[in-house]
Amino acid sequence: MTRLALIVPAAPGPLPGTDPAPDVTDTYLESLQILDRLHRLMLDLIKDEFERIGQDDLNPVQALLIYNLGAAEVSAGELRSRGMYQGSNVSYNLKKLVQMGYVHHARSDMDRRSVRVRLTDRGADIRDIVARLFARHAEGLRMSGVLDDPPLVLVNRQWRRVERFWSEQIRYIY
């Protein structure tokens, strides 16, 4: 799992050749730090839930991969391209999940080089545990009013714009 660590200088200045407003840059860097912390906290929440119920053979990254796979049947490459898995070691985690009986894999009928993966019943049970955890948290956040201002739908719209911008930046590199 790759983690992003940002170090914000005490008095950041614009990069040579740029002239962004310092408050925009600072706010952007703060947003990146928050995203990183939220991701790590989400993994910690999954880990804590699994410890609470005595599920100790999976790590949080594997549990999240199972959750994101859901009812789909996809190739290993599609896990990344569809955003179901963001790590760099998908082959390792898939191999472990197959060995532990959470994921079924089979060669594709159309392309024998490709392996298709889907959840087993045991994997579906894990997906349901994570889904209940997320539903519980969503309800708790809704009841607390944390997601009211700004509404989460607007926050998500903004993050999709950032995602699109970053994706375009990557495309332009190649």
Beta strands, then each sheet from edge to edge (+ up, - down):
strand 1: 74-75
strand 2: 103-107
strand 3: 115-119
sheet 1: 1+ 3- 2+
end
